[in-house]
């Protein structure tokens, strides 16, 4: 399924502690847990039918931008969020502690 990213709007669902998009019948999400001034991103979920459209990156960027606006430190418990930060070092200053450099 091809998605027009210009029509996507991330909603911050504070009650569910997640950022979400509604795309047709699908709801991609970025789950988090908040404690004091630290936000831990725990899971990024994009339905298989929507993969390959940059939706995961789009929703993670929205979550990281929110963290910056609120002055939160970030703990990327989700591997997708950690990989996104590695690819976008402009977000490294948000990290609670540096990401481990792992090579295989």
C-alpha positions in Angstrom: 0.0 0.0 0.0 1.5 3.4 -1.1 1.1 6.2 1.4 1.2 10.0 0.9 3.2 11.2 3.8 1.9 14.8 3.3 -1.5 13.6 4.5 -0.2 11.9 7.7 -0.8 13.5 11.1 0.7 12.0 14.2 -1.6 12.2 17.3 -0.3 12.2 20.8 -2.6 9.9 22.8 -1.4 10.7 26.3 -3.9 8.4 28.0 -2.5 5.4 26.1 1.1 6.7 26.3 1.7 6.6 22.6 2.0 8.5 19.4 -0.3 7.1 16.7 -1.4 7.6 13.1 -4.7 6.5 11.6 -4.2 5.3 8.0 -7.3 3.6 6.8 -8.0 0.7 9.0 -4.4 0.6 10.4 -2.9 2.4 13.4 0.9 2.6 13.5 2.1 3.5 17.0 5.1 4.6 19.0 4.7 3.5 22.7 6.4 5.2 25.5 6.7 5.3 29.3 7.2 8.7 31.1 8.9 9.2 34.4 9.8 12.6 35.6 11.8 14.2 32.8 12.7 10.9 31.1 10.8 9.3 28.2 11.5 5.7 27.3 10.3 4.7 23.9 9.4 1.0 24.2 7.9 -0.1 20.9 7.3 1.1 17.3 4.6 -0.8 15.5 3.8 -0.5 11.8 1.4 -3.0 10.3 3.0 -5.2 7.6 0.7 -3.8 4.9 2.2 -0.3 5.5 5.9 -1.2 5.8 8.4 0.5 3.4 6.6 3.8 3.4 8.8 5.6 6.1 5.9 5.5 8.6 8.1 4.2 11.4 10.6 7.0 10.9 7.8 9.6 10.6 6.3 8.6 13.9 9.6 8.2 15.7 10.7 11.7 14.5 7.4 13.1 16.0 8.1 11.4 19.3 11.7 12.7 19.5 10.6 16.2 18.5 8.0 16.1 21.3 10.7 14.9 23.8 12.9 17.9 22.7 10.0 20.4 23.1 9.3 19.1 26.6 12.9 18.9 27.7 12.8 15.2 28.2 15.8 12.9 28.2 15.3 9.8 25.9 15.8 6.1 26.6 15.4 4.2 23.3 14.3 0.8 24.6 12.9 0.0 21.1 15.6 -1.0 18.7 14.0 0.9 15.8 14.2 4.1 17.8 17.8 3.4 18.7 18.6 2.8 15.0 16.8 6.0 14.0 18.9 8.0 16.4 22.1 6.4 15.1 21.1 7.5 11.6 20.0 11.0 12.7 22.7 12.3 15.1 20.8 15.6 15.5 18.8 13.7 18.2 21.8 12.2 20.1 21.7 15.2 22.6 18.4 13.9 23.8 19.8 10.6 25.0 19.9 9.7 28.7 23.2 8.0 28.0 25.1 7.3 24.7 24.1 4.5 22.5 26.4 1.5 22.6 28.3 1.1 19.3 27.7 -2.5 18.2 29.2 -4.0 15.1 28.7 -7.4 13.7 
